[in-house]
Amino acid sequence: MADPLSDLAFDQLFREARTANAWQDKDVPEVMVRAIYDLMKWGPTSANICPARFLWIRSEDAKARLNPFLMESNIPKVMNAPWTVIIAWDEKFEDKVPQLFPHNPDAKNWFTEPEAHFDAAFRNGTLQGAYLMMAARALGLDCGPMSGFDRDGVDKEFFAPDKQMRHWKSNFICALGYGDDAGLFERSPRLTFEDANVIL
């Protein structure tokens, strides 16, 4: 069994980590984005289906394309971030199941019923988005996740015209970089164990 992480690691990942709303003028190289993915990809998903897909926004042109679909209060958070990633899920994720779950290639047929298909894709894709945020924090970056955007508009602008991405559907967006503490809000409370848990 592995030993617990240090208290400093818990602080960086959870206790002291905050949602970033403003960013330092500090670049994040592409190698860091690749390192985030190479960490988060090991997070578990149902039958290893790995339905999440990621579109990384860095260029000014790409930011300008994304801008019209953002809720007004989220525009500065995205426009000033070194990177923003659109966390999506693949409607055709089952095509990769024989590759990802080779000991049972027939597992792709577990997801033929529409409700089960959507449930597996959206739930596991959301999990992978959370893994991505934890990987980014582990590597020293701050995250600014948001759901305040026009998902249909984003899908039509970025995914529909592209052969590789035409089956992707956006879930949420996360800006990434080195946060500027001046943009932090006062920390909101959390529920206690007693408020949110039951032991039987």
N, C-alpha and C positions, 0 to 999 in steps of 0.2 A: 504494500500500500504506500502511496505517496504521502509525504508529510504535508501538513497544512501550509498554505502560503503565509507570508509574513503579514503583520498588521499593516505595514506600509503598502503592500499589494492590495489588501482589502480596502484601504483608504482610496487608492488610485482607481480601483475598479468600481467601488460602490459608495463608501461613506463620504468621501470628499469630492467625488465626481459630480459635475453639474452639467445641465443643458446649456450649451454655449449659444449666445445670441449675438456676439460680436467677436471679431477675430484680430489677432495680432498680424502685422504685416510681415509674415514669415512664411516662406515657401515650404511646401510639402512635396518632395520629389516623388516621381512615379514609382520608384522602387518601394516606397512606403505603402502605397496602395496595393501593390502586388504582395507585400508582406502581410497586410491585413487579410487579403483573400486566402493566402496560404496558411494562415492560422484558423480562420473561421470555417474553412471547408471541412475541418475535422469534427465539427459539432454534429451530434446525432440528428437524424431525421427518420421518419417512418420508412422501414424497408430501404433505407439509404437512398430515397428518391431524389433528394437534393433539388427541389423544384425552383429555388430562388435563382434569379438572374439579376445582374447588376450593370447599370449604365452609368459610367463615371463622367461627370460634367466638369471640365476644367477650362476650356477655351472661352474667350469672351463671346465668340459666336454662339457656342452652345448655351451659355448662360442667357444670352439675348433671346434664344428660342424658348427657353424655359420660363423666362420672366413673365410673359402674359398669363401663365396658368397658375401663378403663385398668389396666395392670399396676400393682401397689401403689406401686412405686418411682417410677413416672412421674406419679402423681397430683399431687404438689406442683408439678412442672414445668409441668403444664397449668393447674392451678387458679390459679397465681400469675402466669401469663403474660398480658400485655395481649391477645394474640391467639394462637389455635391454628388452624392450617389443616389440614383433612383433604384430603390429596391423593388423588384418586380417578381412575378412568378410566371412560369411557362405553362401555357395551356396544353402543350404537347410534352410535358415532362415525362410521361410514360414511355416515350420513344427511347429514353436513355436508361430505363430500368434494366434491360438485359445487360448493359455495360456496368451499371452500378450495383446490381444485385445478382452477380453471375451464377451463384449456386442455385438460384431459382429464376431463370429467365422468364418463366410464365407469370411472375409476379406483376408484370405490366397489366395483366387482365384483372387484377384486384381492384382496379380503379376505373372500370368501364361505366359504372352507374354514375350519372351526372353529379348527384349530390355528394357521393363519396369522393369523386374526382376533385371537385372544387374544394371540399373540406380538407383533403390531404394536401393539395397544392397550396392553399392559402395559409393553413395552419403551419405547415412545415416551412413555407417561404418566409412567414413572419418570424418563426424561430431563427432562421438563418440570418435575417436582418438584425435580430438581437445579438446573435453571435458576432456579426460584423462589428457592431458597436462595442462589444466587450473586447474584441481583438484590437480595435483602434485605441481604446483606452489603455489596454495592456502595452501598446507600443508608444504611449505617451501623448496621444492626440486627444482632442476634445470633440464631442459630437453635438450636433444640433438637429435632432430628429423632428420631423413635422409631418402632419397629415393635412395641413391647410393648403390644398392645391386642387386643381381641376384634373382628376385622374383621367377622365375620358379625353380631355384636351391633350394631356401629356402623351397618352397612348397613340392618338392620331398623329401628333407631331413627330414623335420619335420612333415609335414601333411599327405602326401600320405600313409605312412606305418601305420598310427595310426587310429584305428577304430573310435574314437571320433572326430578326427580332419581331416579326409580324405576329407571332403567337404569344408575345410577352404582354402581361397586364401589370400596371403599376400598383403597388401596395402603399409604400410610404417613401419619404425622401429624408436623407440625412446629410447635412452639411458637415464637413470635416476640416479640421485645422488645429491651430493652437489658439485656444480661446483667450479673449480679452476679459479679465475679471470685471472691468468697468461695465460690461454689458449684462452682468448676472442679475437676476431678480432675487428677491429675498427667498430663501429656501422654504418650500411648502412642507407642511407636516405629512407624516406617513401614519398609516394605521398601526396600532400595536398588535402583538401576537394575539391577544385576547379578542381584539376587534375582528380579526380576519382569519382566525384559525379555529378548528374544532378537532379535538383528539377523541377518538372512540376506543 
